[in-house]
Amino acid sequence: MMSLTLEGVVLIGALGLIVIGALGMAISNHLFRMLLALVLAESGANLLIVLSGYRVGASAPILGFGDPTAPMVDPVPQVLVLTAIVIGVGVQALAVALLLKVYRVYGTLNVRELRDRMDADVATAAGVEADASQDAPAGERPLPPVPAHASVGSGGFGRRGPVPFPPQSDERRP
């Protein structure tokens, strides 16, 4: 049976936080939940960085604390994490402020609703009609007919090379 050490448990926890955060950012449709998932992933990354400088049986790198001849924990990852925490708090505060502004303007933090409302605002500001559907194909309907010399199974390649689809004018045909 395999026994887990403290380092193994912390490593699994850090990787778990990163995975939960990444999945939360990818799956969620709510901007505030995405921000919370980002905070989880950041915490997991910070924990991994601190774990990289850990040594079993080592003391803290503080002068006058413990035996000076004993091995000490690497202080560089700790300093990097401290800096990352400060920067992360600043980024999170900015993100919350932006989320509040977006919520006041649009009344929602749902990504799909925001996309529709922002597209309508952009179309109104540009003086054009908003698209009825994001999934509708662009261009005129009906589509122009497929040239007779293009074979169905060739993927757009005829006997003489690539088939221009659709031809722009009669003058350009070979």
N, C-alpha and C positions, 0 to 999 in steps of 0.2 A: 504494500500500500504506500502511496506517495504522501508524504507529509508536506503541508504548506507552511512556509516560513512567513514571517511578518512582511518581508520584502515581496514575496509572491502574492500575498493578499493585497498589498498596496498596489502592485503592478496590475493585477486583475481589476481592481477598483478603478484605477486611472484609465485603463483601456475601456472599461465599461462606461465610464463617464463620457469619454470621447465618442464612443459608438452611439450612446443614447443621445448626446447632443447633436451629432451629425444626422441621425435619423429624425430627430425632432425638427431640425431645420429643413430637411428634405420633404418630410411628410406633411407638416403643418401648413394650414392656409391662413393662419392668424399671425399678424406681425409681432404681437407681444409674446406669443408662445415661441416664435422663432428666436426672439431675443433671449428668452429664458434658456432655450436649447443652446444658443451660442455661449451663454454664461457657463452652462454645464460642460460643454466641450473645452472651454478655456480653463476651467478648474481641473479637468482631467489632464490637459497638457501641462499645466503648472505642476501638478502632482508628479507627472513623469519626469519633468526636469529636475525637481527636488530629489526624486528617487535616483536619478543618475549620479548624483554626488554623494549618496549615502554609502557609508562603510560600516560593516558590522563591528561593534566594539569600539568605535571611534567617538571622540568627544567633540563638543562644539568648538569652533575655532575662535574662542574668546580668550584674550590674554588674561592670565591670573585665575583662570578657571580650570581646574583639573590638573593632571600631570602634563607638564610641557613636553615630555619625551613620548607620550602616548600618541598613537595615530589620530589625526583629526579629520573631520568631515570636510569635503571640498566646499569652500564658501562661494565659489563663482556661480554655481547653479542657484544657490539661495539668493544671491544678489540679482540674478537675472529674473527670477520669479517675483521678487519684490518689485522690480521695475515693471514687469508684465502686469502685476496686479494693479499698480497705480495707473498704468496706461489703460488697462481694461476697464477700470472704474470710470475713467474719463470718457471712453468710447461708449460705455453703457449709459452714462448720463446724457451724452449727446443723442444717442439712439432713443432714449425715453422722451427727450424733448421733441425730437422729430416725430415720434409716434403720437405725442399729444397734439402737435400741430396738424398732422394728417387727420387725426380723429376729429378735431374741431372743424376742419374744412370739409371733410367728406362724410363724417358721421359713422364710419366703420373702420375696422382694421383687417377685414377679410380681404385677402389678396385678389380674389376673383372680382369682387364687387368694386374694389379700388381700381382695378385695371379698366373695367367698363366705365366707371365714372371719370377717370382721368382721360380715357380716350374720347369721351364725349366733350370734356372741357377743352381738350386740344383741338378737336374738330370745330367747336364753337369759336374758339379764339382764332383759328385759321380761316373761318368763314366757309367751311366745306361741310358736306353732309357726313355724319358719323357712319361708319360701316355697320351694316345690320348684323353681320356675323364675322367673327374672327376666323371661322373655319371655311367660309365661302371662298371659292377660288377666284382669283383676280382675272380680269380680262373680259372680253365680250362673249356673249352667248348667242347662239350655239357655237361650239368649237368648230374651227375650219376642218374640212375633211382631210383624212390621212392620205398622203400621196400614194398612187397606185403601185409605184415601184418599191415601196417600203414593205418588206415582208414582216409578218406578224411575229414570228419567233426569233427574228434577228436582233431584237433590242435596238432598233433604229438604224441598223447597218444593212445596206443593200449589197448587191454584188459589186458595186463600184465604190464602196466606202461609206462614210457617214451620210445619212440622208438629212438634208436641211428641213427642219420642221418648225413651224410652217414656213413655206417660202414667203419672203417679204414682197417680192414683185416678180413679174415674168421676166424682166431683163436679167435678173441675177441667176436664173437657172442655167446649168451647163448645157 
